[in-house]
Amino acid sequence: MNDTDIRDLLRQDHENTLADLEALRLEEDSRGALQMLDKMRRSWVIHALAEETVVYRALEGAEAHADPKTQADERFIEHELVEGLFEKLTRSRPGTLEWTARLNVARELIARHIESEHEDMFNRLSRNFEGAALREMGHRFSLAREKLQMLEDAKAA
């Protein structure tokens, strides 16, 4: 069993996403940019779905008594907005003003989303779960990502 704390796995995914966005921003070859976008989009979908099903749901269950404003609804919407921007980027031509603008908006939204998770959600995870539970959540998150990756690979084949 993977014994990595869920917060460490999320941080790693977030760092990888930001690095991929920067590499995409710097890519000058149109074909290469579209291939990078496709890879990043699949990674984002896998991360978002695993995070929603494992982490957000666990927090919602642990905080069922809490103020409804602390629910994950905004984060679900942010995931959806980023996916929509990625979808529109796939229909844009790399290097154009539209491409650059959409990519910049996607990066800002993702950076804001990550910052919010690190400041708010990680604190909520610490308040609601002990070390063993955080590692178990990390294990479930890893399993979810693996299953989703297999589904994405099957779709792409």
Phi, psi and omega in degrees: 000139175293127182250034181267133176301135181307324181296323178293320178295318179295317177302316180298314177300317182296315178298318179297319180297314180296321178294319178296320177298319179294317178297320178296318179300325183273347183293127182261339180277124183300314180297316178298320180296317180293324176293318178296319179299316180299315179297315180294320180297315178297317178298319180297314181299315180298312179300311185298314181294318178295318180295316180296315185284329183262302190280306183300317181294321178297317179294318179299319178294319181289333184247030183304331181275350187282174176302131181303336180294343180272001179290170188272010187307316182297322180292323175301315181296319178298317176302315180296317180297317179297315178301320177297319177295319177298319179300315180292326177297324180296337179262003178258165177263122179306141178092347180280167177299320179298313179303309183298317180297313180296320179296318178296319179295317178300316181295318179296317180295316179296317180298318178295317179299314180297314180301317179297317179296316182293323182277320186259301187296320180297323176294319178295321176299316180296321180292325189261344186223144176274175182307311181297320180293324178292324177289320177297319177297321176299319178297313179297322178297315179298316178297318179298316178299317180299315180296316179295324178297318178297319178295316178296319178297320179295320179295321184286337184282000000 
